[in-house]
Amino acid sequence: MRGVSETMMGIAWDTWRAESEGPTGIARRQQTRLAELVEFARSASPYYRRLYRDVPDVISDPRQLPRVGKRELMENFDDWVTDPHLTLAKLRSELLSDLSRLGSYYRGKYLVVTTSGTTGEPAVLVHDRFSWVVVNLVVRVRERRTLVRAVDVRAFLRRGLRAAALVAGGAHFAGVVLTESARRRAPIIARRVRVFSVLRPLADLVQELNDFQPTLLYGYPSAMLQLAAEQQAGRLRIRPVVAISSGENLSAVGRATIAAALGCRVTERYLSSEVPALTSQCRNGAFHVNTDWYILEPVDADYRPVPAGVTSHTVLVTNLANRVQPIIRYDLGDRVTVAASPCLCGSPFPAVTIEGRAGDLVSFGAPDGRTVTVVPLALGSVIEGTAGVRRFQAIRTGPQTLRLRLEVSAGADRARVQKTVEERLGSFFAAQGAGPVTIDHAEEPPRTDRGGKFRQVWSA
């Protein structure tokens, strides 16, 4: 049995009440749902039955449970899921290999998405209908004043709602699946909501968007930055009301660039395919963890909890709503910092900032033999803040070497931009205590991965 009524009204009402009841009511819901989820996983998932054979019968704290990772879960996929009719082989042959089934419910019950595999092997993730009801209602209730504002609604009423999903097409990625699922509900939605694959040639993408004239954009910020440049060049001519960024980190510079070029409000969402409604953004721009339905545990490199105000090495997440494929203390790979003081918005939910992925940390040698670790966002801001840099990728190839892929702005002197970047990076590395770092300028331009995502900083 679930802890709340399975009707949409019951979930919506409980989601609303959780806010008003404060930390005590939220913690009570989380503990009850965790205990129920663990009990269910033990009974219905052969994988968790084996994994939990030595853990206590009664679970009151997630730290009583072992952590899990994508690799071992995918290796045990058929035992991980709780529906014996679901197998990885069947999903691949009956659904994932068929693009005509994008957005359809598998066996009439499950939405299935894949990850792009930016941190290794792609994952296949299955969500039951209940978990998607929770996602939709949590987003609507918690972001009712921030995701789409009253002034935006008035603009949509005047100009019409036409939503463009800027994501990678050609596979069952979450952005595509959710968009196509919405399109399947009614012809009117299908006409007003479309996927515009960021893997298509840019000139074709620009032409299609000019024809469609979207009033709402959502998807990868790297794609929006490309479109911002096209708008500034006069090739793209659209007037969106809102741009919702997700799937990648968006810097302050990037946000300002998109807003200025496209003339719209820019907002963000922090989520993942495993935990689709993990956070909600408040009016102050902070991301609050929806801890009544999700558990987020920031930990260090040895998986010990880190206190508020300290940046984690990675984070463990638990999805309390999904029963068909339990996600319990899953290593998501993101580096986060929980705010040390309450947010001024008054939300009872903890606020977090996102620093990037643990796998993207880059380390360089210091003159005294130490290792200096650099936060990707800090390194990226130095490069991105250089006049003439349009897009970039920085790949750490050795303890004293960094390979740069630069795309410079139209009319900029490439040699001058490269020299300026080298000077700024030299000062940055010196300030960090690192030794001299050789900058290797690549001939190839920045490029997306197979999932259409655009990584800026990582170690090779």
C-alpha positions, 0 to 999 in steps of 0.5 A, spaced: 500 500 500 502 507 498 502 512 503 497 516 500 491 516 495 493 514 488 488 519 485 491 525 482 487 529 487 490 525 493 497 526 491 496 534 489 493 535 496 498 531 500 504 535 496 500 542 497 500 540 505 507 537 505 509 545 504 505 547 510 506 542 515 514 544 514 520 540 516 517 535 521 511 533 516 516 532 510 520 528 514 515 523 516 512 522 509 519 521 507 521 516 512 514 512 511 515 512 504 522 510 504 520 504 509 514 502 504 519 502 498 524 498 501 519 493 503 516 492 496 523 492 493 525 486 498 519 482 496 519 484 488 526 485 486 531 479 486 536 484 486 534 488 492 532 481 495 540 479 495 542 486 496 538 487 503 539 480 506 543 483 511 540 490 513 535 491 518 528 489 517 525 496 519 529 502 515 528 509 518 534 512 515 537 511 508 544 510 511 542 503 513 542 501 506 548 500 501 549 504 495 548 502 488 551 505 481 549 504 474 553 499 472 551 494 477 544 495 476 544 495 468 548 488 469 542 486 473 537 489 470 532 483 469 533 482 477 532 489 478 525 491 475 519 488 479 515 486 474 517 479 471 515 481 464 520 486 463 526 484 461 532 488 457 532 484 451 524 485 450 525 492 451 530 493 446 527 489 441 520 491 442 520 498 444 527 501 444 529 499 437 522 502 434 522 510 434 515 510 431 513 508 439 517 514 442 512 516 448 508 510 448 507 506 454 510 499 454 505 494 455 500 500 457 503 501 463 511 504 463 514 510 460 521 508 458 527 512 457 535 512 456 540 516 458 546 519 453 551 515 457 555 521 458 558 518 464 559 511 461 554 506 459 547 508 457 542 506 462 535 504 461 530 507 466 523 505 467 517 509 470 510 506 472 504 511 471 504 513 479 511 515 479 509 520 473 503 522 476 507 524 482 512 528 477 507 532 474 503 534 480 510 536 484 512 540 478 505 543 478 504 545 485 511 547 487 513 551 481 506 554 480 509 561 481 516 560 478 516 555 472 511 559 468 508 566 471 502 570 470 505 574 465 507 569 461 500 566 461 497 572 458 503 572 453 501 565 451 493 567 451 495 573 446 500 569 442 498 562 442 502 556 446 507 553 441 513 549 445 519 547 442 523 541 445 531 542 443 533 535 445 537 530 441 532 526 437 533 519 434 533 515 441 528 514 447 532 520 451 527 523 456 526 529 453 524 526 446 519 521 450 516 526 454 514 531 449 512 525 444 508 522 450 504 529 450 503 529 443 500 522 443 494 525 448 491 529 443 491 532 436 491 539 438 497 538 443 501 535 437 500 541 433 503 545 438 509 541 441 514 539 437 521 536 438 527 540 434 533 535 434 539 539 436 543 533 432 540 536 425 544 541 421 544 548 424 541 551 418 536 546 418 534 547 425 534 555 424 529 554 418 524 549 422 524 554 428 523 560 424 517 556 420 514 554 427 515 560 431 515 557 438 513 561 444 516 556 449 523 553 448 525 548 453 532 543 453 539 544 453 542 550 454 548 549 449 543 549 444 539 555 446 546 559 446 547 556 439 540 559 437 542 566 441 548 567 436 543 565 430 538 570 432 544 576 433 546 574 426 539 575 424 538 568 421 534 566 426 527 570 427 523 568 433 520 571 439 519 566 445 516 568 451 520 563 456 526 559 455 527 553 460 534 550 461 535 543 463 540 537 462 546 541 462 549 547 467 547 554 465 552 559 467 550 566 469 553 569 462 550 563 458 543 565 461 544 573 460 546 571 453 540 567 451 535 572 455 538 578 451 539 575 444 532 571 444 528 577 448 525 572 453 525 570 460 530 564 462 529 559 467 532 553 469 530 546 472 535 541 475 533 534 474 535 527 471 532 521 468 532 517 474 529 523 479 525 527 474 522 532 479 528 532 484 528 539 485 523 545 484 526 552 483 523 558 487 522 565 486 529 567 488 532 562 483 534 557 488 533 549 487 529 546 493 529 538 493 522 535 494 524 531 500 517 528 501 518 524 494 526 524 493 532 523 498 538 527 496 545 525 500 551 529 498 557 525 500 565 525 500 569 521 495 569 515 501 561 516 501 561 519 508 555 525 509 558 532 508 555 537 512 551 543 509 555 549 506 560 543 503 561 541 496 560 534 495 564 529 491 558 526 489 550 525 491 546 519 492 539 519 490 532 515 492 526 516 488 520 514 493 515 514 487 517 509 482 516 502 484 517 498 478 525 500 478 527 502 485 532 507 485 535 507 492 541 510 494 543 511 487 550 514 485 548 520 481 555 523 480 553 530 481 557 535 486 552 539 490 552 544 496 546 544 500 545 551 503 547 552 510 542 557 512 534 557 510 532 560 503 529 567 504 523 565 500 521 561 506 520 554 503 521 548 508 525 544 503 533 544 503 536 549 497 542 546 493 547 549 488 549 544 483 557 544 481 557 539 476 559 532 475 564 528 480 567 525 473 568 532 470 573 534 476 580 536 473 586 536 477 593 539 475 600 538 478 603 543 483 610 545 483 611 542 490 608 535 487 601 536 490 595 535 486 591 541 485 583 540 483 579 545 479 572 546 479 569 545 472 565 551 473 571 556 475 575 553 469 569 554 464 568 561 467 575 564 465 574 561 458 567 563 457 569 570 460 574 571 454 572 576 449 571 573 442 569 566 445 563 563 443 563 556 445 569 552 448 570 545 450 576 544 455 579 537 456 585 535 461 589 531 457 595 530 462 597 533 469 600 539 466 596 539 459 589 542 457 586 541 450 582 547 448 576 546 442 574 554 441 569 557 437 570 564 436 565 569 435 564 572 428 569 577 426 573 575 432 581 574 431 582 567 432 589 568 434 588 574 439 582 570 442 587 564 443 592 568 446 588 572 451 585 565 453 592 562 454 594 569 459 587 568 463 588 561 464 595 562 466 593 567 471 588 562 473 592 556 474 597 560 478 592 563 483 590 556 484 597 554 486 598 549 480 604 549 476 605 552 468 599 548 464 600 547 457 594 549 452 594 545 446 589 549 441 585 543 437 583 544 430 576 541 431 571 545 433 566 544 440 562 538 439 556 534 442 556 527 444 551 522 441 546 524 446 546 531 443 549 534 450 555 539 450 560 537 455 564 543 457 570 541 461 572 534 463 578 529 464 580 525 458 
